[in-house]
Amino acid sequence: MPRQLSKPLVTKFEQLIKKKTGRQIPQAQLKDQQTERLLKLVEKKRSRHKDVVKVEVPARQQEGNVVDLMEVLKRSLAGKKKRA
């Protein structure tokens, strides 16, 4: 069962909540200017029919030794069972 708070403590919390929620934040502060600039750049590139992002896929390197971890784990556990 939740603990009951005293009346003065509840009043104090209510006053703090009212104090913090009473302020208005200007719309200019809420705008994400970095995102707006990025979206403008994307639209500019789209209008020129250029790719927005070019991705180069690196050539796959030679595959090295592939270790079967399950096999290694089975061998390890089998060795411990024999010792016990």
PyMOL Python script that loads the backbone (N, CA, C, O; Angstrom):
from pymol import cmd

cmd.read_pdbstr("""\
ATOM      1  N   MET A   1       0.842  -1.169   0.000  1.00  0.00           N
ATOM      2  CA  MET A   1       0.000   0.000   0.000  1.00  0.00           C
ATOM      3  C   MET A   1       0.893   1.241   0.000  1.00  0.00           C
ATOM      4  O   MET A   1       1.865   1.297   0.754  1.00  0.00           O
ATOM      5  N   PRO A   2       0.575   2.248  -0.845  1.00  0.00           N
ATOM      6  CA  PRO A   2       1.423   3.433  -0.917  1.00  0.00           C
ATOM      7  C   PRO A   2       1.413   4.227   0.383  1.00  0.00           C
ATOM      8  O   PRO A   2       0.429   4.236   1.123  1.00  0.00           O
ATOM      9  N   ARG A   3       2.514   4.878   0.634  1.00  0.00           N
ATOM     10  CA  ARG A   3       2.662   5.685   1.839  1.00  0.00           C
ATOM     11  C   ARG A   3       1.896   6.997   1.679  1.00  0.00           C
ATOM     12  O   ARG A   3       1.935   7.609   0.611  1.00  0.00           O
ATOM     13  N   GLN A   4       1.215   7.424   2.711  1.00  0.00           N
ATOM     14  CA  GLN A   4       0.458   8.669   2.692  1.00  0.00           C
ATOM     15  C   GLN A   4       1.404   9.839   2.950  1.00  0.00           C
ATOM     16  O   GLN A   4       2.212   9.801   3.878  1.00  0.00           O
ATOM     17  N   LEU A   5       1.297  10.879   2.123  1.00  0.00           N
ATOM     18  CA  LEU A   5       2.118  12.065   2.305  1.00  0.00           C
ATOM     19  C   LEU A   5       1.363  13.063   3.190  1.00  0.00           C
ATOM     20  O   LEU A   5       0.134  13.121   3.199  1.00  0.00           O
ATOM     21  N   SER A   6       2.150  13.842   3.929  1.00  0.00           N
ATOM     22  CA  SER A   6       1.523  14.842   4.803  1.00  0.00           C
ATOM     23  C   SER A   6       0.949  15.982   3.963  1.00  0.00           C
ATOM     24  O   SER A   6       1.406  16.240   2.849  1.00  0.00           O
ATOM     25  N   LYS A   7      -0.034  16.641   4.500  1.00  0.00           N
ATOM     26  CA  LYS A   7      -0.725  17.743   3.807  1.00  0.00           C
ATOM     27  C   LYS A   7       0.249  18.859   3.414  1.00  0.00           C
ATOM     28  O   LYS A   7       0.193  19.330   2.278  1.00  0.00           O
ATOM     29  N   PRO A   8       1.145  19.301   4.316  1.00  0.00           N
ATOM     30  CA  PRO A   8       2.100  20.363   3.935  1.00  0.00           C
ATOM     31  C   PRO A   8       3.030  19.932   2.790  1.00  0.00           C
ATOM     32  O   PRO A   8       3.367  20.739   1.925  1.00  0.00           O
ATOM     33  N   LEU A   9       3.431  18.683   2.791  1.00  0.00           N
ATOM     34  CA  LEU A   9       4.312  18.187   1.750  1.00  0.00           C
ATOM     35  C   LEU A   9       3.594  18.161   0.396  1.00  0.00           C
ATOM     36  O   LEU A   9       4.181  18.516  -0.626  1.00  0.00           O
ATOM     37  N   VAL A  10       2.345  17.746   0.390  1.00  0.00           N
ATOM     38  CA  VAL A  10       1.549  17.734  -0.834  1.00  0.00           C
ATOM     39  C   VAL A  10       1.385  19.159  -1.360  1.00  0.00           C
ATOM     40  O   VAL A  10       1.515  19.403  -2.560  1.00  0.00           O
ATOM     41  N   THR A  11       1.102  20.091  -0.463  1.00  0.00           N
ATOM     42  CA  THR A  11       0.951  21.498  -0.853  1.00  0.00           C
ATOM     43  C   THR A  11       2.246  22.040  -1.455  1.00  0.00           C
ATOM     44  O   THR A  11       2.227  22.769  -2.447  1.00  0.00           O
ATOM     45  N   LYS A  12       3.349  21.679  -0.849  1.00  0.00           N
ATOM     46  CA  LYS A  12       4.654  22.119  -1.347  1.00  0.00           C
ATOM     47  C   LYS A  12       4.885  21.591  -2.771  1.00  0.00           C
ATOM     48  O   LYS A  12       5.316  22.343  -3.645  1.00  0.00           O
ATOM     49  N   PHE A  13       4.602  20.307  -3.007  1.00  0.00           N
ATOM     50  CA  PHE A  13       4.774  19.733  -4.334  1.00  0.00           C
ATOM     51  C   PHE A  13       3.848  20.391  -5.351  1.00  0.00           C
ATOM     52  O   PHE A  13       4.250  20.642  -6.487  1.00  0.00           O
ATOM     53  N   GLU A  14       2.620  20.669  -4.951  1.00  0.00           N
ATOM     54  CA  GLU A  14       1.674  21.327  -5.850  1.00  0.00           C
ATOM     55  C   GLU A  14       2.172  22.708  -6.253  1.00  0.00           C
ATOM     56  O   GLU A  14       2.057  23.094  -7.416  1.00  0.00           O
ATOM     57  N   GLN A  15       2.728  23.456  -5.298  1.00  0.00           N
ATOM     58  CA  GLN A  15       3.257  24.783  -5.591  1.00  0.00           C
ATOM     59  C   GLN A  15       4.454  24.698  -6.542  1.00  0.00           C
ATOM     60  O   GLN A  15       4.580  25.508  -7.460  1.00  0.00           O
ATOM     61  N   LEU A  16       5.324  23.721  -6.322  1.00  0.00           N
ATOM     62  CA  LEU A  16       6.477  23.553  -7.215  1.00  0.00           C
ATOM     63  C   LEU A  16       6.028  23.204  -8.633  1.00  0.00           C
ATOM     64  O   LEU A  16       6.582  23.715  -9.606  1.00  0.00           O
ATOM     65  N   ILE A  17       5.038  22.347  -8.745  1.00  0.00           N
ATOM     66  CA  ILE A  17       4.533  21.966 -10.066  1.00  0.00           C
ATOM     67  C   ILE A  17       3.929  23.169 -10.769  1.00  0.00           C
ATOM     68  O   ILE A  17       4.183  23.382 -11.955  1.00  0.00           O
ATOM     69  N   LYS A  18       3.130  23.960 -10.056  1.00  0.00           N
ATOM     70  CA  LYS A  18       2.528  25.158 -10.644  1.00  0.00           C
ATOM     71  C   LYS A  18       3.596  26.148 -11.089  1.00  0.00           C
ATOM     72  O   LYS A  18       3.482  26.761 -12.150  1.00  0.00           O
ATOM     73  N   LYS A  19       4.636  26.299 -10.271  1.00  0.00           N
ATOM     74  CA  LYS A  19       5.722  27.229 -10.585  1.00  0.00           C
ATOM     75  C   LYS A  19       6.455  26.801 -11.862  1.00  0.00           C
ATOM     76  O   LYS A  19       6.757  27.636 -12.714  1.00  0.00           O
ATOM     77  N   LYS A  20       6.736  25.514 -11.993  1.00  0.00           N
ATOM     78  CA  LYS A  20       7.489  25.007 -13.146  1.00  0.00           C
ATOM     79  C   LYS A  20       6.639  24.961 -14.416  1.00  0.00           C
ATOM     80  O   LYS A  20       7.163  25.163 -15.511  1.00  0.00           O
ATOM     81  N   THR A  21       5.337  24.700 -14.289  1.00  0.00           N
ATOM     82  CA  THR A  21       4.501  24.576 -15.479  1.00  0.00           C
ATOM     83  C   THR A  21       3.927  25.910 -15.922  1.00  0.00           C
ATOM     84  O   THR A  21       3.339  25.983 -17.001  1.00  0.00           O
ATOM     85  N   GLY A  22       4.070  26.941 -15.152  1.00  0.00           N
ATOM     86  CA  GLY A  22       3.507  28.231 -15.482  1.00  0.00           C
ATOM     87  C   GLY A  22       4.264  28.961 -16.577  1.00  0.00           C
ATOM     88  O   GLY A  22       3.694  29.823 -17.246  1.00  0.00           O
ATOM     89  N   ARG A  23       5.533  28.638 -16.775  1.00  0.00           N
ATOM     90  CA  ARG A  23       6.335  29.341 -17.771  1.00  0.00           C
ATOM     91  C   ARG A  23       5.965  28.903 -19.182  1.00  0.00           C
ATOM     92  O   ARG A  23       5.675  27.733 -19.431  1.00  0.00           O
ATOM     93  N   GLN A  24       5.981  29.854 -20.087  1.00  0.00           N
ATOM     94  CA  GLN A  24       5.744  29.564 -21.498  1.00  0.00           C
ATOM     95  C   GLN A  24       7.083  29.593 -22.228  1.00  0.00           C
ATOM     96  O   GLN A  24       7.913  30.472 -21.997  1.00  0.00           O
ATOM     97  N   ILE A  25       7.274  28.641 -23.092  1.00  0.00           N
ATOM     98  CA  ILE A  25       8.497  28.590 -23.891  1.00  0.00           C
ATOM     99  C   ILE A  25       8.189  29.223 -25.247  1.00  0.00           C
ATOM    100  O   ILE A  25       7.219  28.837 -25.898  1.00  0.00           O
ATOM    101  N   PRO A  26       8.996  30.184 -25.677  1.00  0.00           N
ATOM    102  CA  PRO A  26       8.752  30.815 -26.976  1.00  0.00           C
ATOM    103  C   PRO A  26       8.852  29.799 -28.121  1.00  0.00           C
ATOM    104  O   PRO A  26       9.654  28.866 -28.067  1.00  0.00           O
ATOM    105  N   GLN A  27       8.033  29.993 -29.147  1.00  0.00           N
ATOM    106  CA  GLN A  27       8.020  29.087 -30.298  1.00  0.00           C
ATOM    107  C   GLN A  27       9.394  29.028 -30.966  1.00  0.00           C
ATOM    108  O   GLN A  27       9.788  27.978 -31.475  1.00  0.00           O
ATOM    109  N   ALA A  28      10.114  30.127 -30.970  1.00  0.00           N
ATOM    110  CA  ALA A  28      11.433  30.161 -31.611  1.00  0.00           C
ATOM    111  C   ALA A  28      12.391  29.160 -30.957  1.00  0.00           C
ATOM    112  O   ALA A  28      13.242  28.576 -31.628  1.00  0.00           O
ATOM    113  N   GLN A  29      12.245  28.970 -29.660  1.00  0.00           N
ATOM    114  CA  GLN A  29      13.115  28.014 -28.970  1.00  0.00           C
ATOM    115  C   GLN A  29      12.733  26.575 -29.266  1.00  0.00           C
ATOM    116  O   GLN A  29      13.563  25.677 -29.123  1.00  0.00           O
ATOM    117  N   LEU A  30      11.507  26.340 -29.670  1.00  0.00           N
ATOM    118  CA  LEU A  30      11.050  24.979 -29.932  1.00  0.00           C
ATOM    119  C   LEU A  30      11.410  24.495 -31.337  1.00  0.00           C
ATOM    120  O   LEU A  30      11.350  23.297 -31.612  1.00  0.00           O
ATOM    121  N   LYS A  31      11.782  25.411 -32.223  1.00  0.00           N
ATOM    122  CA  LYS A  31      12.121  25.025 -33.588  1.00  0.00           C
ATOM    123  C   LYS A  31      13.477  24.348 -33.615  1.00  0.00           C
ATOM    124  O   LYS A  31      14.407  24.749 -32.915  1.00  0.00           O
ATOM    125  N   ASP A  32      13.569  23.333 -34.420  1.00  0.00           N
ATOM    126  CA  ASP A  32      14.829  22.620 -34.598  1.00  0.00           C
ATOM    127  C   ASP A  32      15.492  23.178 -35.860  1.00  0.00           C
ATOM    128  O   ASP A  32      15.213  22.725 -36.970  1.00  0.00           O
ATOM    129  N   GLN A  33      16.347  24.140 -35.680  1.00  0.00           N
ATOM    130  CA  GLN A  33      16.954  24.828 -36.817  1.00  0.00           C
ATOM    131  C   GLN A  33      17.880  23.920 -37.616  1.00  0.00           C
ATOM    132  O   GLN A  33      17.949  24.038 -38.840  1.00  0.00           O
ATOM    133  N   GLN A  34      18.578  23.036 -36.961  1.00  0.00           N
ATOM    134  CA  GLN A  34      19.483  22.118 -37.663  1.00  0.00           C
ATOM    135  C   GLN A  34      18.697  21.219 -38.607  1.00  0.00           C
ATOM    136  O   GLN A  34      19.109  21.006 -39.747  1.00  0.00           O
ATOM    137  N   THR A  35      17.580  20.695 -38.145  1.00  0.00           N
ATOM    138  CA  THR A  35      16.752  19.833 -38.982  1.00  0.00           C
ATOM    139  C   THR A  35      16.168  20.621 -40.152  1.00  0.00           C
ATOM    140  O   THR A  35      16.111  20.115 -41.272  1.00  0.00           O
ATOM    141  N   GLU A  36      15.740  21.842 -39.900  1.00  0.00           N
ATOM    142  CA  GLU A  36      15.202  22.673 -40.982  1.00  0.00           C
ATOM    143  C   GLU A  36      16.248  22.912 -42.065  1.00  0.00           C
ATOM    144  O   GLU A  36      15.936  22.826 -43.253  1.00  0.00           O
ATOM    145  N   ARG A  37      17.479  23.211 -41.671  1.00  0.00           N
ATOM    146  CA  ARG A  37      18.554  23.419 -42.656  1.00  0.00           C
ATOM    147  C   ARG A  37      18.812  22.145 -43.445  1.00  0.00           C
ATOM    148  O   ARG A  37      19.018  22.190 -44.658  1.00  0.00           O
ATOM    149  N   LEU A  38      18.800  21.012 -42.758  1.00  0.00           N
ATOM    150  CA  LEU A  38      19.037  19.735 -43.425  1.00  0.00           C
ATOM    151  C   LEU A  38      17.924  19.421 -44.426  1.00  0.00           C
ATOM    152  O   LEU A  38      18.198  18.950 -45.530  1.00  0.00           O
ATOM    153  N   LEU A  39      16.676  19.679 -44.044  1.00  0.00           N
ATOM    154  CA  LEU A  39      15.556  19.434 -44.955  1.00  0.00           C
ATOM    155  C   LEU A  39      15.620  20.348 -46.176  1.00  0.00           C
ATOM    156  O   LEU A  39      15.291  19.921 -47.283  1.00  0.00           O
ATOM    157  N   LYS A  40      16.033  21.585 -45.989  1.00  0.00           N
ATOM    158  CA  LYS A  40      16.193  22.496 -47.130  1.00  0.00           C
ATOM    159  C   LYS A  40      17.263  21.984 -48.082  1.00  0.00           C
ATOM    160  O   LYS A  40      17.088  22.045 -49.299  1.00  0.00           O
ATOM    161  N   LEU A  41      18.364  21.482 -47.546  1.00  0.00           N
ATOM    162  CA  LEU A  41      19.430  20.927 -48.378  1.00  0.00           C
ATOM    163  C   LEU A  41      18.937  19.712 -49.153  1.00  0.00           C
ATOM    164  O   LEU A  41      19.254  19.556 -50.332  1.00  0.00           O
ATOM    165  N   VAL A  42      18.171  18.858 -48.501  1.00  0.00           N
ATOM    166  CA  VAL A  42      17.626  17.670 -49.159  1.00  0.00           C
ATOM    167  C   VAL A  42      16.714  18.083 -50.309  1.00  0.00           C
ATOM    168  O   VAL A  42      16.810  17.531 -51.405  1.00  0.00           O
ATOM    169  N   GLU A  43      15.840  19.037 -50.071  1.00  0.00           N
ATOM    170  CA  GLU A  43      14.931  19.504 -51.123  1.00  0.00           C
ATOM    171  C   GLU A  43      15.699  20.131 -52.279  1.00  0.00           C
ATOM    172  O   GLU A  43      15.333  19.950 -53.440  1.00  0.00           O
ATOM    173  N   LYS A  44      16.750  20.859 -51.970  1.00  0.00           N
ATOM    174  CA  LYS A  44      17.579  21.479 -53.006  1.00  0.00           C
ATOM    175  C   LYS A  44      18.213  20.406 -53.893  1.00  0.00           C
ATOM    176  O   LYS A  44      18.226  20.536 -55.117  1.00  0.00           O
ATOM    177  N   LYS A  45      18.734  19.351 -53.275  1.00  0.00           N
ATOM    178  CA  LYS A  45      19.347  18.267 -54.047  1.00  0.00           C
ATOM    179  C   LYS A  45      18.300  17.491 -54.836  1.00  0.00           C
ATOM    180  O   LYS A  45      18.558  17.073 -55.965  1.00  0.00           O
ATOM    181  N   ARG A  46      17.136  17.298 -54.258  1.00  0.00           N
ATOM    182  CA  ARG A  46      16.069  16.600 -54.972  1.00  0.00           C
ATOM    183  C   ARG A  46      15.627  17.384 -56.200  1.00  0.00           C
ATOM    184  O   ARG A  46      15.372  16.806 -57.256  1.00  0.00           O
ATOM    185  N   SER A  47      15.540  18.696 -56.057  1.00  0.00           N
ATOM    186  CA  SER A  47      15.109  19.519 -57.187  1.00  0.00           C
ATOM    187  C   SER A  47      16.121  19.464 -58.326  1.00  0.00           C
ATOM    188  O   SER A  47      15.751  19.658 -59.483  1.00  0.00           O
ATOM    189  N   ARG A  48      17.380  19.207 -58.024  1.00  0.00           N
ATOM    190  CA  ARG A  48      18.426  19.070 -59.051  1.00  0.00           C
ATOM    191  C   ARG A  48      18.550  17.634 -59.539  1.00  0.00           C
ATOM    192  O   ARG A  48      19.391  17.330 -60.386  1.00  0.00           O
ATOM    193  N   HIS A  49      17.714  16.755 -59.006  1.00  0.00           N
ATOM    194  CA  HIS A  49      17.713  15.329 -59.364  1.00  0.00           C
ATOM    195  C   HIS A  49      19.050  14.661 -59.051  1.00  0.00           C
ATOM    196  O   HIS A  49      19.528  13.814 -59.806  1.00  0.00           O
ATOM    197  N   LYS A  50      19.630  15.046 -57.952  1.00  0.00           N
ATOM    198  CA  LYS A  50      20.863  14.416 -57.494  1.00  0.00           C
ATOM    199  C   LYS A  50      20.536  13.507 -56.321  1.00  0.00           C
ATOM    200  O   LYS A  50      19.559  13.720 -55.603  1.00  0.00           O
ATOM    201  N   ASP A  51      21.359  12.503 -56.140  1.00  0.00           N
ATOM    202  CA  ASP A  51      21.183  11.633 -54.984  1.00  0.00           C
ATOM    203  C   ASP A  51      21.442  12.438 -53.717  1.00  0.00           C
ATOM    204  O   ASP A  51      22.378  13.234 -53.644  1.00  0.00           O
ATOM    205  N   VAL A  52      20.613  12.215 -52.751  1.00  0.00           N
ATOM    206  CA  VAL A  52      20.781  12.914 -51.486  1.00  0.00           C
ATOM    207  C   VAL A  52      21.978  12.349 -50.740  1.00  0.00           C
ATOM    208  O   VAL A  52      22.765  13.093 -50.154  1.00  0.00           O
ATOM    209  N   VAL A  53      22.108  11.040 -50.766  1.00  0.00           N
ATOM    210  CA  VAL A  53      23.208  10.383 -50.078  1.00  0.00           C
ATOM    211  C   VAL A  53      23.791   9.336 -51.008  1.00  0.00           C
ATOM    212  O   VAL A  53      23.066   8.499 -51.547  1.00  0.00           O
ATOM    213  N   LYS A  54      25.084   9.385 -51.191  1.00  0.00           N
ATOM    214  CA  LYS A  54      25.760   8.351 -51.984  1.00  0.00           C
ATOM    215  C   LYS A  54      26.480   7.431 -51.008  1.00  0.00           C
ATOM    216  O   LYS A  54      27.210   7.878 -50.124  1.00  0.00           O
ATOM    217  N   VAL A  55      26.260   6.168 -51.189  1.00  0.00           N
ATOM    218  CA  VAL A  55      26.865   5.191 -50.303  1.00  0.00           C
ATOM    219  C   VAL A  55      27.747   4.280 -51.129  1.00  0.00           C
ATOM    220  O   VAL A  55      27.315   3.701 -52.125  1.00  0.00           O
ATOM    221  N   GLU A  56      28.968   4.166 -50.703  1.00  0.00           N
ATOM    222  CA  GLU A  56      29.880   3.244 -51.365  1.00  0.00           C
ATOM    223  C   GLU A  56      29.960   1.973 -50.536  1.00  0.00           C
ATOM    224  O   GLU A  56      30.229   2.010 -49.336  1.00  0.00           O
ATOM    225  N   VAL A  57      29.725   0.866 -51.190  1.00  0.00           N
ATOM    226  CA  VAL A  57      29.801  -0.408 -50.504  1.00  0.00           C
ATOM    227  C   VAL A  57      31.215  -0.935 -50.685  1.00  0.00           C
ATOM    228  O   VAL A  57      31.643  -1.192 -51.810  1.00  0.00           O
ATOM    229  N   PRO A  58      31.943  -1.098 -49.584  1.00  0.00           N
ATOM    230  CA  PRO A  58      33.320  -1.593 -49.705  1.00  0.00           C
ATOM    231  C   PRO A  58      33.326  -3.040 -50.178  1.00  0.00           C
ATOM    232  O   PRO A  58      32.427  -3.821 -49.867  1.00  0.00           O
ATOM    233  N   ALA A  59      34.371  -3.379 -50.945  1.00  0.00           N
ATOM    234  CA  ALA A  59      34.513  -4.760 -51.419  1.00  0.00           C
ATOM    235  C   ALA A  59      34.711  -5.664 -50.210  1.00  0.00           C
ATOM    236  O   ALA A  59      35.398  -5.304 -49.254  1.00  0.00           O
ATOM    237  N   ARG A  60      34.108  -6.823 -50.267  1.00  0.00           N
ATOM    238  CA  ARG A  60      34.202  -7.753 -49.144  1.00  0.00           C
ATOM    239  C   ARG A  60      35.613  -8.311 -49.050  1.00  0.00           C
ATOM    240  O   ARG A  60      36.192  -8.768 -50.035  1.00  0.00           O
ATOM    241  N   GLN A  61      36.137  -8.261 -47.863  1.00  0.00           N
ATOM    242  CA  GLN A  61      37.484  -8.773 -47.645  1.00  0.00           C
ATOM    243  C   GLN A  61      37.455 -10.298 -47.633  1.00  0.00           C
ATOM    244  O   GLN A  61      36.405 -10.923 -47.483  1.00  0.00           O
ATOM    245  N   GLN A  62      38.625 -10.863 -47.794  1.00  0.00           N
ATOM    246  CA  GLN A  62      38.708 -12.320 -47.761  1.00  0.00           C
ATOM    247  C   GLN A  62      38.192 -12.830 -46.434  1.00  0.00           C
ATOM    248  O   GLN A  62      38.438 -12.258 -45.372  1.00  0.00           O
ATOM    249  N   GLU A  63      37.470 -13.922 -46.538  1.00  0.00           N
ATOM    250  CA  GLU A  63      36.962 -14.506 -45.305  1.00  0.00           C
ATOM    251  C   GLU A  63      38.095 -15.228 -44.596  1.00  0.00           C
ATOM    252  O   GLU A  63      38.842 -15.996 -45.202  1.00  0.00           O
ATOM    253  N   GLY A  64      38.206 -14.968 -43.316  1.00  0.00           N
ATOM    254  CA  GLY A  64      39.245 -15.615 -42.523  1.00  0.00           C
ATOM    255  C   GLY A  64      38.739 -16.934 -41.980  1.00  0.00           C
ATOM    256  O   GLY A  64      37.745 -17.479 -42.458  1.00  0.00           O
ATOM    257  N   ASN A  65      39.421 -17.431 -40.996  1.00  0.00           N
ATOM    258  CA  ASN A  65      38.992 -18.673 -40.367  1.00  0.00           C
ATOM    259  C   ASN A  65      37.688 -18.436 -39.628  1.00  0.00           C
ATOM    260  O   ASN A  65      37.588 -17.531 -38.799  1.00  0.00           O
ATOM    261  N   VAL A  66      36.704 -19.242 -39.927  1.00  0.00           N
ATOM    262  CA  VAL A  66      35.424 -19.145 -39.255  1.00  0.00           C
ATOM    263  C   VAL A  66      35.396 -20.183 -38.152  1.00  0.00           C
ATOM    264  O   VAL A  66      35.606 -21.369 -38.406  1.00  0.00           O
ATOM    265  N   VAL A  67      35.141 -19.748 -36.935  1.00  0.00           N
ATOM    266  CA  VAL A  67      35.140 -20.640 -35.788  1.00  0.00           C
ATOM    267  C   VAL A  67      33.700 -20.966 -35.425  1.00  0.00           C
ATOM    268  O   VAL A  67      32.877 -20.067 -35.260  1.00  0.00           O
ATOM    269  N   ASP A  68      33.401 -22.243 -35.304  1.00  0.00           N
ATOM    270  CA  ASP A  68      32.070 -22.674 -34.886  1.00  0.00           C
ATOM    271  C   ASP A  68      32.038 -22.613 -33.361  1.00  0.00           C
ATOM    272  O   ASP A  68      32.551 -23.502 -32.681  1.00  0.00           O
ATOM    273  N   LEU A  69      31.436 -21.566 -32.843  1.00  0.00           N
ATOM    274  CA  LEU A  69      31.438 -21.347 -31.398  1.00  0.00           C
ATOM    275  C   LEU A  69      30.684 -22.432 -30.644  1.00  0.00           C
ATOM    276  O   LEU A  69      31.057 -22.789 -29.527  1.00  0.00           O
ATOM    277  N   MET A  70      29.635 -22.953 -31.245  1.00  0.00           N
ATOM    278  CA  MET A  70      28.878 -24.021 -30.581  1.00  0.00           C
ATOM    279  C   MET A  70      29.756 -25.264 -30.407  1.00  0.00           C
ATOM    280  O   MET A  70      29.722 -25.915 -29.363  1.00  0.00           O
ATOM    281  N   GLU A  71      30.530 -25.578 -31.425  1.00  0.00           N
ATOM    282  CA  GLU A  71      31.413 -26.752 -31.348  1.00  0.00           C
ATOM    283  C   GLU A  71      32.472 -26.551 -30.268  1.00  0.00           C
ATOM    284  O   GLU A  71      32.764 -27.470 -29.502  1.00  0.00           O
ATOM    285  N   VAL A  72      33.039 -25.369 -30.206  1.00  0.00           N
ATOM    286  CA  VAL A  72      34.048 -25.072 -29.191  1.00  0.00           C
ATOM    287  C   VAL A  72      33.434 -25.178 -27.795  1.00  0.00           C
ATOM    288  O   VAL A  72      34.053 -25.728 -26.883  1.00  0.00           O
ATOM    289  N   LEU A  73      32.227 -24.657 -27.628  1.00  0.00           N
ATOM    290  CA  LEU A  73      31.546 -24.718 -26.333  1.00  0.00           C
ATOM    291  C   LEU A  73      31.249 -26.162 -25.947  1.00  0.00           C
ATOM    292  O   LEU A  73      31.441 -26.542 -24.791  1.00  0.00           O
ATOM    293  N   LYS A  74      30.782 -26.980 -26.904  1.00  0.00           N
ATOM    294  CA  LYS A  74      30.490 -28.387 -26.614  1.00  0.00           C
ATOM    295  C   LYS A  74      31.747 -29.119 -26.167  1.00  0.00           C
ATOM    296  O   LYS A  74      31.709 -29.896 -25.213  1.00  0.00           O
ATOM    297  N   ARG A  75      32.858 -28.876 -26.851  1.00  0.00           N
ATOM    298  CA  ARG A  75      34.115 -29.540 -26.482  1.00  0.00           C
ATOM    299  C   ARG A  75      34.550 -29.112 -25.077  1.00  0.00           C
ATOM    300  O   ARG A  75      35.002 -29.925 -24.271  1.00  0.00           O
ATOM    301  N   SER A  76      34.399 -27.809 -24.811  1.00  0.00           N
ATOM    302  CA  SER A  76      34.788 -27.284 -23.510  1.00  0.00           C
ATOM    303  C   SER A  76      33.956 -27.917 -22.390  1.00  0.00           C
ATOM    304  O   SER A  76      34.492 -28.320 -21.358  1.00  0.00           O
ATOM    305  N   LEU A  77      32.645 -27.996 -22.610  1.00  0.00           N
ATOM    306  CA  LEU A  77      31.781 -28.590 -21.593  1.00  0.00           C
ATOM    307  C   LEU A  77      32.010 -30.079 -21.445  1.00  0.00           C
ATOM    308  O   LEU A  77      31.931 -30.615 -20.340  1.00  0.00           O
ATOM    309  N   ALA A  78      32.293 -30.756 -22.557  1.00  0.00           N
ATOM    310  CA  ALA A  78      32.559 -32.192 -22.500  1.00  0.00           C
ATOM    311  C   ALA A  78      33.823 -32.458 -21.690  1.00  0.00           C
ATOM    312  O   ALA A  78      33.880 -33.432 -20.940  1.00  0.00           O
ATOM    313  N   GLY A  79      34.832 -31.611 -21.830  1.00  0.00           N
ATOM    314  CA  GLY A  79      36.079 -31.762 -21.070  1.00  0.00           C
ATOM    315  C   GLY A  79      35.842 -31.561 -19.586  1.00  0.00           C
ATOM    316  O   GLY A  79      36.463 -32.245 -18.773  1.00  0.00           O
ATOM    317  N   LYS A  80      34.977 -30.659 -19.212  1.00  0.00           N
ATOM    318  CA  LYS A  80      34.689 -30.402 -17.799  1.00  0.00           C
ATOM    319  C   LYS A  80      33.904 -31.538 -17.181  1.00  0.00           C
ATOM    320  O   LYS A  80      34.091 -31.848 -16.005  1.00  0.00           O
ATOM    321  N   LYS A  81      33.013 -32.177 -17.963  1.00  0.00           N
ATOM    322  CA  LYS A  81      32.216 -33.289 -17.447  1.00  0.00           C
ATOM    323  C   LYS A  81      33.113 -34.492 -17.138  1.00  0.00           C
ATOM    324  O   LYS A  81      32.917 -35.182 -16.137  1.00  0.00           O
ATOM    325  N   LYS A  82      34.101 -34.734 -18.009  1.00  0.00           N
ATOM    326  CA  LYS A  82      34.999 -35.871 -17.809  1.00  0.00           C
ATOM    327  C   LYS A  82      35.833 -35.690 -16.559  1.00  0.00           C
ATOM    328  O   LYS A  82      36.110 -36.660 -15.854  1.00  0.00           O
ATOM    329  N   ARG A  83      36.241 -34.455 -16.270  1.00  0.00           N
ATOM    330  CA  ARG A  83      37.073 -34.177 -15.113  1.00  0.00           C
ATOM    331  C   ARG A  83      36.278 -34.301 -13.814  1.00  0.00           C
ATOM    332  O   ARG A  83      36.834 -34.664 -12.778  1.00  0.00           O
ATOM    333  N   ALA A  84      35.004 -34.007 -13.867  1.00  0.00           N
ATOM    334  CA  ALA A  84      34.185 -33.996 -12.636  1.00  0.00           C
ATOM    335  C   ALA A  84      33.828 -35.353 -12.147  1.00  0.00           C
ATOM    336  O   ALA A  84      33.147 -35.483 -11.129  1.00  0.00           O
TER     337      ALA A  84
END
""", "prot")
cmd.dss("prot")
cmd.show_as("cartoon", "prot")
cmd.util.cbc("prot")
cmd.orient("prot")
